[in-house]
Every structure is written in structure tokens, then in C-alpha cells.
Amino acid sequence: MARPDADEEQEKPLDPEVDRLRGKLIRFMVINLGLLFVALMVVIGAIVYKARKAPSVTPPLAGDIQTPAGEPASGDIVLPIGARVISQSLSGDRLSIDAELADGSRAIFLYDLGERRLLGQFAIRNK
């Protein structure tokens, strides 16, 4: 097998018109990639800005109730006459009280401590 000469393996110089077109295409590609990079950085910056300015979604805790400095929180929780508290449970600013009523039945009272109001009364019955 005959090998071509080393001179023929080397690339021939480009025509000046083709070389000019190649330069324009490279310049076009560099400018477009630069613009794409800048646009990507703007989008990432906007996402980071929004994430840092987003309000927290954690519910207020029972300790977040506004009271004057140095004074404990206070208020009245009114149960029906003759009711006896069996147990209670606190979750955040919600308080549930399991009570035995005067007639012997039981009910759960749900209070919102932050708003200082009764949210509901749920009777416990056997079927």
C-alpha cells in the first residue's frame, strides 16, 4: 500500500472568503454563549433573591403570644358548670382539654391561645 505524501496530509489553507465566514461564525457563537450565560445568572439571582425574601411558614409557637414584658400570659378558659378536667394537651398555640361534664359524658374543648377563643367543643360518645 502506498501512503500519500506528508504534504498532502496537511490541510490546505482556507480560502480567504471561507476564513472570514468562519471568523464571523465563531464571533456569533461567543456572543450568543455570553448572552446565554448572563441570562442564566440573572435567573439564578432572581431565584436566590426570592428564596431569601420569602416569609417563613412556621406557625407561631405558644411562647410567641404577645404579653407585656415580665408578665405571664393570662386569660379565662370557661368550661360548663360541673365539668372536671381529665387531661390537657398543648400544640403550638392550640390547647385541647379533655373534660368530664356534670352529666358524666366527656367532651374535648379546643382553644386558640393566641386569639384567646374557643375553636370547638367535641362530644365523646359510645356508639
mmCIF file of the C-alpha atoms, coordinates in Angstrom:
data_MODEL
# 
_entry.id   MODEL 
# 
loop_
_atom_site.group_PDB 
_atom_site.id 
_atom_site.type_symbol 
_atom_site.label_atom_id 
_atom_site.label_alt_id 
_atom_site.label_comp_id 
_atom_site.label_asym_id 
_atom_site.label_entity_id 
_atom_site.label_seq_id 
_atom_site.pdbx_PDB_ins_code 
_atom_site.Cartn_x 
_atom_site.Cartn_y 
_atom_site.Cartn_z 
_atom_site.occupancy 
_atom_site.B_iso_or_equiv 
_atom_site.pdbx_formal_charge 
_atom_site.auth_seq_id 
_atom_site.auth_comp_id 
_atom_site.auth_asym_id 
_atom_site.auth_atom_id 
_atom_site.pdbx_PDB_model_num 
ATOM 1   C CA . MET A 1 1   ? 0.000   0.000  0.000  1.00 0.00 ? 1   MET A CA 1 
ATOM 2   C CA . ALA A 1 2   ? 1.286   3.327  -0.929 1.00 0.00 ? 2   ALA A CA 1 
ATOM 3   C CA . ARG A 1 3   ? 0.996   6.138  1.600  1.00 0.00 ? 3   ARG A CA 1 
ATOM 4   C CA . PRO A 1 4   ? 0.210   9.607  0.389  1.00 0.00 ? 4   PRO A CA 1 
ATOM 5   C CA . ASP A 1 5   ? 2.925   12.158 0.763  1.00 0.00 ? 5   ASP A CA 1 
ATOM 6   C CA . ALA A 1 6   ? 3.177   14.074 4.061  1.00 0.00 ? 6   ALA A CA 1 
ATOM 7   C CA . ASP A 1 7   ? 2.459   17.313 2.212  1.00 0.00 ? 7   ASP A CA 1 
ATOM 8   C CA . GLU A 1 8   ? -0.891  16.028 1.028  1.00 0.00 ? 8   GLU A CA 1 
ATOM 9   C CA . GLU A 1 9   ? -1.903  15.004 4.610  1.00 0.00 ? 9   GLU A CA 1 
ATOM 10  C CA . GLN A 1 10  ? -1.584  18.548 5.890  1.00 0.00 ? 10  GLN A CA 1 
ATOM 11  C CA . GLU A 1 11  ? -4.617  20.744 5.462  1.00 0.00 ? 11  GLU A CA 1 
ATOM 12  C CA . LYS A 1 12  ? -4.566  23.223 2.706  1.00 0.00 ? 12  LYS A CA 1 
ATOM 13  C CA . PRO A 1 13  ? -5.026  26.883 3.710  1.00 0.00 ? 13  PRO A CA 1 
ATOM 14  C CA . LEU A 1 14  ? -8.628  28.082 3.655  1.00 0.00 ? 14  LEU A CA 1 
ATOM 15  C CA . ASP A 1 15  ? -9.903  30.380 1.041  1.00 0.00 ? 15  ASP A CA 1 
ATOM 16  C CA . PRO A 1 16  ? -9.955  33.971 2.467  1.00 0.00 ? 16  PRO A CA 1 
ATOM 17  C CA . GLU A 1 17  ? -13.751 34.163 1.993  1.00 0.00 ? 17  GLU A CA 1 
ATOM 18  C CA . VAL A 1 18  ? -14.307 30.897 3.912  1.00 0.00 ? 18  VAL A CA 1 
ATOM 19  C CA . ASP A 1 19  ? -11.868 32.035 6.615  1.00 0.00 ? 19  ASP A CA 1 
ATOM 20  C CA . ARG A 1 20  ? -13.771 35.318 7.046  1.00 0.00 ? 20  ARG A CA 1 
ATOM 21  C CA . LEU A 1 21  ? -17.089 33.418 7.299  1.00 0.00 ? 21  LEU A CA 1 
ATOM 22  C CA . ARG A 1 22  ? -15.559 31.070 9.893  1.00 0.00 ? 22  ARG A CA 1 
ATOM 23  C CA . GLY A 1 23  ? -14.433 34.071 11.957 1.00 0.00 ? 23  GLY A CA 1 
ATOM 24  C CA . LYS A 1 24  ? -17.931 35.584 11.838 1.00 0.00 ? 24  LYS A CA 1 
ATOM 25  C CA . LEU A 1 25  ? -19.484 32.293 12.973 1.00 0.00 ? 25  LEU A CA 1 
ATOM 26  C CA . ILE A 1 26  ? -17.039 31.984 15.890 1.00 0.00 ? 26  ILE A CA 1 
ATOM 27  C CA . ARG A 1 27  ? -17.736 35.593 16.936 1.00 0.00 ? 27  ARG A CA 1 
ATOM 28  C CA . PHE A 1 28  ? -21.512 34.939 16.684 1.00 0.00 ? 28  PHE A CA 1 
ATOM 29  C CA . MET A 1 29  ? -21.165 31.798 18.823 1.00 0.00 ? 29  MET A CA 1 
ATOM 30  C CA . VAL A 1 30  ? -19.084 33.564 21.504 1.00 0.00 ? 30  VAL A CA 1 
ATOM 31  C CA . ILE A 1 31  ? -21.538 36.479 21.741 1.00 0.00 ? 31  ILE A CA 1 
ATOM 32  C CA . ASN A 1 32  ? -24.559 34.155 21.998 1.00 0.00 ? 32  ASN A CA 1 
ATOM 33  C CA . LEU A 1 33  ? -22.925 31.960 24.643 1.00 0.00 ? 33  LEU A CA 1 
ATOM 34  C CA . GLY A 1 34  ? -22.031 35.092 26.636 1.00 0.00 ? 34  GLY A CA 1 
ATOM 35  C CA . LEU A 1 35  ? -25.621 36.348 26.467 1.00 0.00 ? 35  LEU A CA 1 
ATOM 36  C CA . LEU A 1 36  ? -26.930 32.921 27.475 1.00 0.00 ? 36  LEU A CA 1 
ATOM 37  C CA . PHE A 1 37  ? -24.570 32.846 30.471 1.00 0.00 ? 37  PHE A CA 1 
ATOM 38  C CA . VAL A 1 38  ? -25.656 36.355 31.572 1.00 0.00 ? 38  VAL A CA 1 
ATOM 39  C CA . ALA A 1 39  ? -29.346 35.404 31.258 1.00 0.00 ? 39  ALA A CA 1 
ATOM 40  C CA . LEU A 1 40  ? -28.766 32.240 33.297 1.00 0.00 ? 40  LEU A CA 1 
ATOM 41  C CA . MET A 1 41  ? -27.028 34.233 36.044 1.00 0.00 ? 41  MET A CA 1 
ATOM 42  C CA . VAL A 1 42  ? -29.963 36.692 36.145 1.00 0.00 ? 42  VAL A CA 1 
ATOM 43  C CA . VAL A 1 43  ? -32.453 33.833 36.581 1.00 0.00 ? 43  VAL A CA 1 
ATOM 44  C CA . ILE A 1 44  ? -30.373 32.205 39.328 1.00 0.00 ? 44  ILE A CA 1 
ATOM 45  C CA . GLY A 1 45  ? -30.004 35.590 41.045 1.00 0.00 ? 45  GLY A CA 1 
ATOM 46  C CA . ALA A 1 46  ? -33.779 36.123 40.944 1.00 0.00 ? 46  ALA A CA 1 
ATOM 47  C CA . ILE A 1 47  ? -34.413 32.684 42.445 1.00 0.00 ? 47  ILE A CA 1 
ATOM 48  C CA . VAL A 1 48  ? -31.940 33.311 45.280 1.00 0.00 ? 48  VAL A CA 1 
ATOM 49  C CA . TYR A 1 49  ? -33.448 36.762 45.929 1.00 0.00 ? 49  TYR A CA 1 
ATOM 50  C CA . LYS A 1 50  ? -36.985 35.335 46.098 1.00 0.00 ? 50  LYS A CA 1 
ATOM 51  C CA . ALA A 1 51  ? -35.875 32.496 48.383 1.00 0.00 ? 51  ALA A CA 1 
ATOM 52  C CA . ARG A 1 52  ? -34.234 34.891 50.840 1.00 0.00 ? 52  ARG A CA 1 
ATOM 53  C CA . LYS A 1 53  ? -37.221 37.291 50.881 1.00 0.00 ? 53  LYS A CA 1 
ATOM 54  C CA . ALA A 1 54  ? -39.888 34.570 51.288 1.00 0.00 ? 54  ALA A CA 1 
ATOM 55  C CA . PRO A 1 55  ? -41.776 34.775 54.592 1.00 0.00 ? 55  PRO A CA 1 
ATOM 56  C CA . SER A 1 56  ? -41.302 31.893 56.974 1.00 0.00 ? 56  SER A CA 1 
ATOM 57  C CA . VAL A 1 57  ? -44.168 29.427 57.032 1.00 0.00 ? 57  VAL A CA 1 
ATOM 58  C CA . THR A 1 58  ? -43.637 28.143 60.557 1.00 0.00 ? 58  THR A CA 1 
ATOM 59  C CA . PRO A 1 59  ? -46.713 28.536 62.748 1.00 0.00 ? 59  PRO A CA 1 
ATOM 60  C CA . PRO A 1 60  ? -46.357 30.750 65.794 1.00 0.00 ? 60  PRO A CA 1 
ATOM 61  C CA . LEU A 1 61  ? -45.412 28.891 68.955 1.00 0.00 ? 61  LEU A CA 1 
ATOM 62  C CA . ALA A 1 62  ? -47.193 29.185 72.261 1.00 0.00 ? 62  ALA A CA 1 
ATOM 63  C CA . GLY A 1 63  ? -44.263 31.275 73.514 1.00 0.00 ? 63  GLY A CA 1 
ATOM 64  C CA . ASP A 1 64  ? -44.954 33.804 70.736 1.00 0.00 ? 64  ASP A CA 1 
ATOM 65  C CA . ILE A 1 65  ? -48.115 35.115 72.423 1.00 0.00 ? 65  ILE A CA 1 
ATOM 66  C CA . GLN A 1 66  ? -47.775 38.865 72.876 1.00 0.00 ? 66  GLN A CA 1 
ATOM 67  C CA . THR A 1 67  ? -47.740 39.791 76.552 1.00 0.00 ? 67  THR A CA 1 
ATOM 68  C CA . PRO A 1 68  ? -46.221 42.762 78.364 1.00 0.00 ? 68  PRO A CA 1 
ATOM 69  C CA . ALA A 1 69  ? -42.577 42.252 79.345 1.00 0.00 ? 69  ALA A CA 1 
ATOM 70  C CA . GLY A 1 70  ? -42.150 40.382 82.609 1.00 0.00 ? 70  GLY A CA 1 
ATOM 71  C CA . GLU A 1 71  ? -45.801 39.355 82.889 1.00 0.00 ? 71  GLU A CA 1 
ATOM 72  C CA . PRO A 1 72  ? -47.074 35.817 82.256 1.00 0.00 ? 72  PRO A CA 1 
ATOM 73  C CA . ALA A 1 73  ? -49.864 35.205 79.756 1.00 0.00 ? 73  ALA A CA 1 
ATOM 74  C CA . SER A 1 74  ? -53.247 35.083 81.403 1.00 0.00 ? 74  SER A CA 1 
ATOM 75  C CA . GLY A 1 75  ? -56.872 34.638 80.482 1.00 0.00 ? 75  GLY A CA 1 
ATOM 76  C CA . ASP A 1 76  ? -60.013 32.680 81.290 1.00 0.00 ? 76  ASP A CA 1 
ATOM 77  C CA . ILE A 1 77  ? -60.961 29.316 79.823 1.00 0.00 ? 77  ILE A CA 1 
ATOM 78  C CA . VAL A 1 78  ? -64.623 28.783 80.557 1.00 0.00 ? 78  VAL A CA 1 
ATOM 79  C CA . LEU A 1 79  ? -65.884 25.216 80.931 1.00 0.00 ? 79  LEU A CA 1 
ATOM 80  C CA . PRO A 1 80  ? -69.502 24.281 81.618 1.00 0.00 ? 80  PRO A CA 1 
ATOM 81  C CA . ILE A 1 81  ? -70.609 24.218 85.261 1.00 0.00 ? 81  ILE A CA 1 
ATOM 82  C CA . GLY A 1 82  ? -69.724 20.926 86.934 1.00 0.00 ? 82  GLY A CA 1 
ATOM 83  C CA . ALA A 1 83  ? -67.099 19.977 84.319 1.00 0.00 ? 83  ALA A CA 1 
ATOM 84  C CA . ARG A 1 84  ? -63.902 18.324 85.541 1.00 0.00 ? 84  ARG A CA 1 
ATOM 85  C CA . VAL A 1 85  ? -60.646 18.403 83.570 1.00 0.00 ? 85  VAL A CA 1 
ATOM 86  C CA . ILE A 1 86  ? -59.380 14.884 82.806 1.00 0.00 ? 86  ILE A CA 1 
ATOM 87  C CA . SER A 1 87  ? -56.345 15.839 80.709 1.00 0.00 ? 87  SER A CA 1 
ATOM 88  C CA . GLN A 1 88  ? -54.944 18.582 78.513 1.00 0.00 ? 88  GLN A CA 1 
ATOM 89  C CA . SER A 1 89  ? -52.564 18.822 75.572 1.00 0.00 ? 89  SER A CA 1 
ATOM 90  C CA . LEU A 1 90  ? -50.716 21.800 74.113 1.00 0.00 ? 90  LEU A CA 1 
ATOM 91  C CA . SER A 1 91  ? -49.521 22.017 70.493 1.00 0.00 ? 91  SER A CA 1 
ATOM 92  C CA . GLY A 1 92  ? -48.181 25.351 69.315 1.00 0.00 ? 92  GLY A CA 1 
ATOM 93  C CA . ASP A 1 93  ? -50.784 27.891 70.385 1.00 0.00 ? 93  ASP A CA 1 
ATOM 94  C CA . ARG A 1 94  ? -53.619 25.330 70.470 1.00 0.00 ? 94  ARG A CA 1 
ATOM 95  C CA . LEU A 1 95  ? -54.813 23.803 73.737 1.00 0.00 ? 95  LEU A CA 1 
ATOM 96  C CA . SER A 1 96  ? -57.132 20.810 73.930 1.00 0.00 ? 96  SER A CA 1 
ATOM 97  C CA . ILE A 1 97  ? -58.851 19.972 77.198 1.00 0.00 ? 97  ILE A CA 1 
ATOM 98  C CA . ASP A 1 98  ? -60.465 16.589 77.812 1.00 0.00 ? 98  ASP A CA 1 
ATOM 99  C CA . ALA A 1 99  ? -63.213 17.201 80.347 1.00 0.00 ? 99  ALA A CA 1 
ATOM 100 C CA . GLU A 1 100 ? -65.871 15.145 82.100 1.00 0.00 ? 100 GLU A CA 1 
ATOM 101 C CA . LEU A 1 101 ? -69.132 17.086 82.125 1.00 0.00 ? 101 LEU A CA 1 
ATOM 102 C CA . ALA A 1 102 ? -71.619 17.260 85.014 1.00 0.00 ? 102 ALA A CA 1 
ATOM 103 C CA . ASP A 1 103 ? -73.897 14.612 83.427 1.00 0.00 ? 103 ASP A CA 1 
ATOM 104 C CA . GLY A 1 104 ? -70.999 12.114 83.219 1.00 0.00 ? 104 GLY A CA 1 
ATOM 105 C CA . SER A 1 105 ? -70.366 12.488 79.486 1.00 0.00 ? 105 SER A CA 1 
ATOM 106 C CA . ARG A 1 106 ? -66.989 13.571 78.147 1.00 0.00 ? 106 ARG A CA 1 
ATOM 107 C CA . ALA A 1 107 ? -66.039 16.308 75.692 1.00 0.00 ? 107 ALA A CA 1 
ATOM 108 C CA . ILE A 1 108 ? -62.908 17.809 74.202 1.00 0.00 ? 108 ILE A CA 1 
ATOM 109 C CA . PHE A 1 109 ? -62.597 21.596 74.150 1.00 0.00 ? 109 PHE A CA 1 
ATOM 110 C CA . LEU A 1 110 ? -60.183 23.143 71.643 1.00 0.00 ? 110 LEU A CA 1 
ATOM 111 C CA . TYR A 1 111 ? -58.824 26.642 72.385 1.00 0.00 ? 111 TYR A CA 1 
ATOM 112 C CA . ASP A 1 112 ? -56.622 29.010 70.419 1.00 0.00 ? 112 ASP A CA 1 
ATOM 113 C CA . LEU A 1 113 ? -54.383 30.702 72.981 1.00 0.00 ? 113 LEU A CA 1 
ATOM 114 C CA . GLY A 1 114 ? -53.112 33.369 70.574 1.00 0.00 ? 114 GLY A CA 1 
ATOM 115 C CA . GLU A 1 115 ? -56.613 34.576 69.738 1.00 0.00 ? 115 GLU A CA 1 
ATOM 116 C CA . ARG A 1 116 ? -57.932 33.657 73.208 1.00 0.00 ? 116 ARG A CA 1 
ATOM 117 C CA . ARG A 1 117 ? -61.069 31.993 71.896 1.00 0.00 ? 117 ARG A CA 1 
ATOM 118 C CA . LEU A 1 118 ? -62.809 28.626 71.859 1.00 0.00 ? 118 LEU A CA 1 
ATOM 119 C CA . LEU A 1 119 ? -62.399 26.891 68.489 1.00 0.00 ? 119 LEU A CA 1 
ATOM 120 C CA . GLY A 1 120 ? -64.678 23.967 69.127 1.00 0.00 ? 120 GLY A CA 1 
ATOM 121 C CA . GLN A 1 121 ? -66.285 21.502 71.507 1.00 0.00 ? 121 GLN A CA 1 
ATOM 122 C CA . PHE A 1 122 ? -66.370 17.842 70.536 1.00 0.00 ? 122 PHE A CA 1 
ATOM 123 C CA . ALA A 1 123 ? -68.539 15.336 72.369 1.00 0.00 ? 123 ALA A CA 1 
ATOM 124 C CA . ILE A 1 124 ? -67.129 11.854 73.034 1.00 0.00 ? 124 ILE A CA 1 
ATOM 125 C CA . ARG A 1 125 ? -69.834 9.228  72.683 1.00 0.00 ? 125 ARG A CA 1 
ATOM 126 C CA . ASN A 1 126 ? -70.017 5.451  72.513 1.00 0.00 ? 126 ASN A CA 1 
ATOM 127 C CA . LYS A 1 127 ? -71.834 4.009  69.572 1.00 0.00 ? 127 LYS A CA 1 
# 
